[in-house]
Amino acid sequence: MTLVTFSLFTLILLILLLASGLWIAIALMTTGISGLYIMGGLKPLLALGSISWNTIDSFTLIPVPLFIVMGAIILRCGIAERFYAALAVWLRFLPGGLLQSNIIACSIFAAACGSSVATAGTIGTVTIPQLQQRGYSNPMIFGSLAAGGTLGILIPPSIVMIIYCSIVDQSVATMFIAGIMPGLALAAIFMGYIAIRSLLDPSVAPVEPPKPGERSLRSLLDILPLMGLISFVMASIYLGWATATEAAAIGVVAAYAIALLYGGLTWNNVKLAHVEAVRTTCMVLFIVVSAQVFSYALVYSGVSRALTEYVIALQLPPFVLFMAIMGLYLGLGCLIDGSSMMLLTLPVLYPIVQAAHFDLIWFGVIVVVLIEIGMITPPIGLNLFVLHAMGNGRPFSEVVRGSMPYVALMLIFLIVMWFEPGIVLWLPNHMTAK
């Protein structure tokens, strides 16, 4: 079988399996095994056990289940709800009112949780009924939560970043550092957009006068524990006090301590948190193994090498290649979820990006932002579905309409990062130099 025929077979089979509704992990695994059998019979299949073991037996992936447990504890034990309620009190004076607190709450909670869907769902559960009662614009409510939730995979610690580093063999700590400035910049851009919209059209965010005594010491104490948890976990990584794995373990213990302090550490909450964490961890690792099998099939068949040589022979200007990669991810983002999209494309793009001399840390942040966009673009934007389910019967079009301005802002931000890579690389380079 020629490489062209094999490539077409693999592509068609994968598309058919995905279109049938199969899980992305099963689709990738089935396509990979089929491709290996076609190209080499049973012989290459003997390596599947070693591939699976070597993929899972990775020190880089150890923080994944720990960070998932930490986020599940925060989610299930009432920490997030108290945090948002207190934060809203202190940010009500900003243009846009409680919409601004959505962005900041999502940014901070995302750093603890590491999941965009969980962030949007958790903060949305608390805020949507309150904001609707206060007369806030529904598209603005849904848009701020959808966009704020995407920050969960950019602001560290990020599970997607850990998986990316395990594939391209980069430092998790450096990747985390690189995500800070883009994450904070995007949060500021989102807040700026909300402020401008609210000043131009005050009806989207009614002004609420402060209530006497609402900014109390108790409300401040509901903010500080989660802020302290995130600050300590990230500082321990950046300052070299702990590895990402050790910091994740510390974060789990600290999450338990905060839950105990708040009185939410019940047996039922702990059980639900760990069941959810086990399910999520198994799902993530199953996808990682399946993607590695698919990657092995592409390498074994020679498709990866041939495609890389073809793209290099085209001598595309770097910016054209960058735009082509953006187009690929934007198209796929409308059809499959972000993590699966990254694992599906990296085996093909990794050698091409290396040959084009793109910085792999910078490219990782670009990929994460593109995945963020996929989380809020129809028809398969997971954050959109989560928020629509919580929208008290509001039409799905309102959720989509609210998220589209943020998609445009993120696309502009990607172009800015191309021309100003220092947004991503300045902080890790500066900290490494010190």
QUIWOMO-V141611 format. One record per backbone hydrogen bond with DSSP energy under -0.5 kcal/mol. NH is the residue of the N-H (numbers start at 1). CO is the residue of the C=O. E is the energy in kcal/mol with one decimal. If there is no record, write none. Layout:
NH,CO,E  NH,CO,E
//
This chain:
6,2,-2.7  7,3,-2.8  8,4,-2.4  9,5,-2.6  10,6,-2.8  11,7,-2.6  12,8,-2.7  13,9,-2.7  14,10,-2.4  15,11,-2.4  16,12,-2.6  17,13,-2.4  18,14,-2.4  19,15,-2.8  20,16,-1.5  21,18,-1.3  22,17,-1.5  27,23,-2.3  28,24,-2.5  29,25,-2.5  30,26,-2.8  31,27,-2.2  32,28,-2.6  33,29,-2.7  34,30,-2.4  35,31,-2.4  36,32,-2.2  37,33,-2.3  38,34,-2.2  39,35,-2.1  40,36,-2.2  41,37,-2.2  43,40,-0.9  45,42,-0.6  46,42,-0.7  46,43,-1.4  47,44,-1.3  48,45,-1.6  51,47,-2.5  52,48,-2.6  53,49,-2.4  54,50,-2.9  55,51,-2.0  56,52,-2.2  57,53,-3.0  58,56,-2.6  61,58,-0.7  62,58,-0.6  62,59,-0.9  64,61,-1.4  65,61,-0.5  66,62,-0.8  67,63,-3.0  68,64,-2.1  69,65,-2.2  70,66,-2.4  71,67,-2.4  72,68,-2.3  73,69,-2.5  74,70,-2.1  75,71,-2.3  76,72,-2.7  77,73,-2.0  78,75,-0.5  79,74,-0.7  80,74,-1.3  82,78,-1.5  83,79,-2.0  84,80,-2.5  85,81,-2.2  86,82,-1.9  87,83,-2.4  88,84,-2.7  89,85,-1.0  90,86,-1.2  91,87,-1.2  92,88,-0.6  94,91,-1.4  97,94,-2.8  99,96,-2.2  100,97,-1.1  101,97,-0.9  102,98,-1.3  103,99,-1.3  104,100,-2.1  105,101,-2.8  106,102,-2.5  107,103,-2.4  108,104,-2.4  109,105,-2.9  110,106,-2.5  111,107,-1.3  112,108,-1.1  113,109,-2.5  114,110,-3.1  119,115,-1.9  120,116,-2.7  121,117,-2.6  122,118,-2.6  123,119,-2.4  124,120,-2.0  125,121,-2.0  126,122,-1.2  127,123,-2.5  128,124,-2.2  130,126,-0.5  131,127,-3.0  132,128,-2.3  133,129,-2.0  134,130,-1.5  135,132,-1.1  136,131,-2.3  137,204,-2.2  141,137,-2.3  142,138,-2.7  143,139,-2.7  144,140,-2.2  145,141,-1.8  146,142,-2.7  147,143,-2.6  148,144,-2.2  149,145,-2.3  150,146,-1.1  151,147,-0.7  151,148,-0.9  152,149,-1.8  153,150,-1.6  154,151,-1.2  155,151,-2.6  156,154,-0.6  159,114,-0.6  162,158,-1.7  163,159,-2.2  164,160,-2.5  165,161,-2.5  166,162,-1.9  167,163,-1.3  167,164,-0.5  168,164,-2.4  169,165,-1.2  170,165,-1.3  175,171,-2.0  176,172,-2.7  177,173,-2.4  178,174,-2.3  179,175,-1.2  179,176,-0.6  180,176,-0.6  180,177,-1.2  181,177,-0.6  182,178,-0.7  183,179,-1.9  184,180,-2.8  185,181,-2.7  186,182,-2.6  187,183,-2.1  188,184,-2.4  189,185,-2.4  190,186,-2.7  191,187,-2.3  192,188,-2.4  193,189,-2.3  194,190,-2.2  195,191,-2.4  196,192,-2.4  197,193,-2.7  198,194,-2.4  199,195,-2.1  200,196,-2.4  201,197,-2.3  204,201,-2.0  205,202,-1.1  209,207,-0.5  214,211,-1.9  216,214,-1.9  220,216,-1.7  221,217,-2.1  222,218,-1.0  223,219,-0.6  223,220,-1.1  224,220,-2.0  225,221,-0.9  227,223,-1.8  228,224,-3.3  229,225,-2.3  230,226,-2.3  231,227,-2.5  232,228,-2.6  233,229,-2.4  234,230,-2.5  235,231,-2.6  236,232,-2.3  237,233,-1.0  238,234,-2.6  239,235,-2.6  240,237,-0.9  241,236,-0.9  242,236,-2.6  247,243,-2.8  248,244,-2.0  249,245,-2.0  250,246,-2.4  251,247,-2.3  252,248,-1.9  253,249,-2.0  254,250,-2.7  255,251,-2.4  256,252,-2.1  257,253,-2.1  258,254,-2.5  259,255,-2.4  260,256,-2.4  261,257,-2.3  262,258,-2.2  263,259,-0.6  263,260,-0.8  264,259,-2.4  265,259,-0.8  266,264,-1.9  270,266,-2.4  271,267,-2.6  272,268,-2.5  273,269,-2.4  274,270,-2.3  275,271,-2.4  276,272,-2.3  277,273,-2.1  278,274,-2.5  279,275,-2.2  280,276,-2.5  281,277,-2.6  282,278,-2.6  283,279,-2.2  284,280,-2.6  285,281,-2.7  286,282,-2.3  287,283,-2.0  288,284,-2.1  289,285,-2.5  290,286,-2.3  291,287,-2.6  292,288,-1.9  293,289,-2.1  294,290,-2.4  295,291,-2.5  296,292,-2.3  297,293,-2.0  298,294,-1.8  299,295,-2.3  300,296,-3.1  301,297,-2.0  302,298,-0.8  302,299,-0.5  303,298,-1.1  304,298,-1.3  306,302,-2.4  307,303,-2.9  308,304,-2.2  309,305,-2.6  310,306,-2.1  311,307,-2.5  312,308,-2.5  313,309,-2.2  314,310,-1.3  315,311,-0.6  315,312,-1.3  316,311,-0.7  320,317,-0.5  321,317,-2.2  322,318,-2.5  323,319,-2.4  324,320,-2.3  325,321,-2.4  326,322,-2.2  327,323,-2.5  328,324,-2.3  329,325,-2.4  330,326,-2.6  331,327,-2.2  332,328,-2.5  333,329,-2.6  334,330,-0.7  334,331,-0.8  335,332,-2.2  336,332,-2.6  341,337,-2.1  342,338,-2.3  343,339,-2.3  344,340,-2.0  345,341,-1.9  346,342,-2.6  347,343,-0.5  348,345,-1.2  349,345,-2.8  350,346,-3.0  352,348,-0.7  353,349,-3.3  354,350,-2.4  355,351,-2.3  356,352,-1.7  357,354,-1.5  358,353,-2.1  363,359,-2.8  364,360,-1.8  365,361,-1.7  366,362,-2.0  367,363,-2.6  368,364,-2.2  369,365,-2.4  370,366,-2.2  371,367,-2.3  372,368,-2.3  373,369,-2.1  374,370,-1.8  375,371,-1.3  375,372,-0.6  376,372,-0.6  376,373,-1.4  377,374,-0.8  380,334,-0.7  382,380,-0.9  383,375,-1.3  384,375,-0.8  384,381,-0.5  385,381,-1.6  386,382,-2.2  387,383,-2.3  388,384,-2.3  389,385,-2.0  390,386,-0.8  391,388,-1.1  394,391,-1.1  398,395,-1.1  399,395,-0.8  400,396,-2.2  401,397,-3.0  402,398,-2.0  403,399,-1.3  404,400,-1.6  405,401,-0.6  406,403,-0.7  407,403,-1.5  408,404,-2.1  409,405,-2.0  410,406,-2.2  411,407,-2.1  412,408,-2.2  413,409,-2.1  414,410,-2.0  415,411,-1.7  416,412,-2.1  417,413,-2.3  418,414,-1.4  419,415,-1.9  420,416,-2.3  423,420,-1.9  424,421,-1.5  425,421,-2.5  426,422,-2.3  428,424,-0.6  429,425,-2.3  430,426,-2.7  431,427,-2.7  432,428,-2.2  433,429,-2.2  434,430,-1.6
//
